[in-house]
Amino acid sequence: MTESNSVVRLEKLAKAYTDGQTFYALNHVDLEIGRGERVAIMGPSGAGKSTMLNLICGLDVPTSGRVCIEGTDISQLSDDDRTRLRREKVGMIFQSFNLLPTLSALENVSLPLRLRNGSRREAEKRAREMLERVGLDRQATHRPDEMSGGECQRVAIARALVSIPRSFLLMNRLGISTQPVVKGFCNCSMNFTANSTTPSCWSRMIALRRRVANAC
């Protein structure tokens, strides 16, 4: 695969932490994900899955090696430029969802579009469409503390999809009860892939791998 055809490319990626002694969460990892691929990142707790995803989306910087997103080595970017890259090219679903508690579901989902200087009307129209796709159109005015954990998870999925980013990074531990949500996300991402979106990187799905494979 040529670099121009890859969306995510990791080259000899390493991340070390020092606390009395040096511990490598990742060491010399090579990975390439092409346009349209869906990839599952699996392993036991502590294997480095979240560390890898944090490095891919620029939330952390590697000890050595390169992280290239569409040919750009993001470890060489400034904090502001990495923030812009996440805003425009990466849809993230955090383990704790990271919804803003004072905003409604609609406002949380439309926020990425507003931060890109989009009009409020267009941002909220797109956000309503995404909430409907995850089955939460009736909860649009609810704040996070007025929704269940599963509903908050779906709001987070809608927020990750709303700007149709090029890369999806799933970073949450999904339980058996979330299989319908996973299936809904797979359907959304496959629809987007058909219209030029790129990979889905799945993390922490060991307990669900067979069910997820069937759902997708």
RAKA-V974982 format. One record per residue. N is the residue number from 1. PSI is psi in radians with two decimals (* if undefined). Layout:
n-><N,N>
psi-><PSI,PSI>
This chain:
n-><1,2,3,4,5,6,7,8,9,10,11,12,13,14,15,16,17,18,19,20,21,22,23,24,25,26,27,28,29,30,31,32,33,34,35,36,37,38,39,40,41,42,43,44,45,46,47,48,49,50,51,52,53,54,55,56,57,58,59,60,61,62,63,64,65,66,67,68,69,70,71,72,73,74,75,76,77,78,79,80,81,82,83,84,85,86,87,88,89,90,91,92,93,94,95,96,97,98,99,100,101,102,103,104,105,106,107,108,109,110,111,112,113,114,115,116,117,118,119,120,121,122,123,124,125,126,127,128,129,130,131,132,133,134,135,136,137,138,139,140,141,142,143,144,145,146,147,148,149,150,151,152,153,154,155,156,157,158,159,160,161,162,163,164,165,166,167,168,169,170,171,172,173,174,175,176,177,178,179,180,181,182,183,184,185,186,187,188,189,190,191,192,193,194,195,196,197,198,199,200,201,202,203,204,205,206,207,208,209,210,211,212,213,214,215,216>
psi-><2.23,2.76,-0.54,-0.39,-0.13,2.51,-0.74,2.23,2.11,2.29,1.96,0.79,2.30,2.49,2.08,2.55,2.49,2.14,1.34,-0.82,2.81,2.28,2.25,1.98,-0.57,2.51,1.95,0.98,2.26,2.33,2.46,2.27,2.18,2.98,2.22,-0.10,2.63,2.17,2.34,2.18,1.92,2.66,2.89,2.92,2.32,0.05,-0.26,0.23,-0.89,-0.63,-0.78,-0.79,-0.66,-0.66,-0.68,-0.69,0.10,0.24,-0.33,2.86,2.53,2.72,-0.68,2.91,-3.09,2.53,1.97,2.20,1.99,0.75,-0.13,2.17,1.75,-0.29,-0.27,-0.05,2.75,2.91,-0.75,-0.71,-0.63,-0.63,-0.75,-0.69,-0.78,-0.71,-0.64,-0.47,-0.18,2.27,2.07,2.40,1.90,2.75,-0.65,0.22,-0.69,0.72,2.52,2.12,-0.42,-0.06,2.60,2.98,-0.76,-0.77,-0.67,-0.76,-0.63,-0.23,-0.80,-0.63,-0.66,-0.65,-0.31,0.33,0.46,2.76,2.60,-0.72,-0.83,-0.67,-0.76,-0.56,-0.80,-0.69,-0.70,-0.68,-0.73,-0.68,-0.65,-0.66,-0.44,0.21,0.48,0.45,-0.53,-0.24,0.29,-0.58,0.00,2.45,2.87,-0.65,-0.07,0.14,2.75,2.96,-0.71,-0.66,-0.71,-0.65,-0.72,-0.60,-0.74,-0.69,-0.77,-0.71,-0.66,-0.52,-0.27,-0.60,0.18,1.09,2.88,-0.47,2.39,2.20,1.86,2.16,0.36,2.66,1.98,2.35,3.01,-0.63,-0.18,0.17,-0.74,-0.62,-0.76,-0.77,-0.72,-0.71,-0.74,-0.76,-0.77,-0.82,-0.61,-0.67,-0.73,-0.66,-0.68,-0.38,0.50,0.03,2.91,-2.32,2.83,2.12,2.01,2.37,2.57,0.94,0.47,-0.83,-0.29,0.16,-0.70,-0.75,-0.73,-0.74,-0.71,-0.69,-0.66,*>
